[in-house]
Amino acid sequence: MGIALPVPEPWGTLVREARIGYGEGRAEHIPTHITLLPPTETTAERLEELLVHLAELARRSPSFEVVLRGTGTFRPVSDVVYIQVAQGVSSCEQLQHGVRNGPVWRPLDFPYHPHVTLAHDLPHATLDRAFAEFADLAAEFEAKEFVVYVHHGDEVWRPLVTFELAGVPVADEVQPQT
């Protein structure tokens, strides 16, 4: 299971086709996204608890603007080139924190850094090409939902549940008068 903010069209298809073109075949079955919870094993019981938790999180979380701009890389630590989240970083961080602090907690392999993967575990020349080809990308969209994805060992990520970001932050809610 994994949880992510989907990147809408036309950018979702643009990035997915680029990943496939760079030779990353598994991208054919991975929707373009900003990760909130990386691939995580869970049980059916825990998943039920998580879905209740996520429904409440979505109810209280507002939609937010995301701007993707330019490229970045995690090299030399990890052979990943990504599209940078230039606006919406703190909202992504808050949302992933809320997701991870529910019934399916897991430590992260690396500190959380919202991004859209463009090329992963490919030859260095291909990573360099991806970095250069998307350096001028600029995309804006409203993050209105997040999706719980599952796969059954075949690396095909299938949407299980979509949660709309429909709420207002706790600090902005009207407090009862005493």
Rosetta blueprint (number, residue, H / E / L):
1 M L
2 G E
3 I E
4 A E
5 L E
6 P E
7 V L
8 P L
9 E L
10 P L
11 W H
12 G H
13 T H
14 L H
15 V H
16 R H
17 E H
18 A H
19 R H
20 I H
21 G H
22 Y L
23 G L
24 E L
25 G H
26 R H
27 A H
28 E H
29 H H
30 I L
31 P L
32 T L
33 H E
34 I E
35 T E
36 L E
37 L E
38 P L
39 P L
40 T L
41 E L
42 T L
43 T L
44 A H
45 E H
46 R H
47 L H
48 E H
49 E H
50 L H
51 L H
52 V H
53 H H
54 L H
55 A H
56 E H
57 L H
58 A H
59 R H
60 R H
61 S L
62 P L
63 S L
64 F E
65 E E
66 V E
67 V E
68 L E
69 R E
70 G E
71 T E
72 G E
73 T E
74 F L
75 R L
76 P L
77 V L
78 S L
79 D L
80 V E
81 V E
82 Y E
83 I E
84 Q E
85 V E
86 A E
87 Q E
88 G L
89 V H
90 S H
91 S H
92 C H
93 E H
94 Q H
95 L H
96 Q H
97 H H
98 G H
99 V H
100 R H
101 N L
102 G L
103 P L
104 V L
105 W L
106 R L
107 P L
108 L L
109 D L
110 F L
111 P L
112 Y L
113 H L
114 P L
115 H E
116 V E
117 T E
118 L E
119 A E
120 H E
121 D L
122 L L
123 P L
124 H H
125 A H
126 T H
127 L H
128 D H
129 R H
130 A H
131 F H
132 A H
133 E H
134 F L
135 A L
136 D L
137 L L
138 A E
139 A E
140 E E
141 F E
142 E E
143 A E
144 K L
145 E E
146 F E
147 V E
148 V E
149 Y E
150 V E
151 H L
152 H L
153 G L
154 D L
155 E L
156 V L
157 W L
158 R E
159 P E
160 L E
161 V E
162 T E
163 F E
164 E E
165 L L
166 A L
167 G L
168 V L
169 P L
170 V H
171 A H
172 D H
173 E L
174 V L
175 Q L
176 P L
177 Q L
178 T L
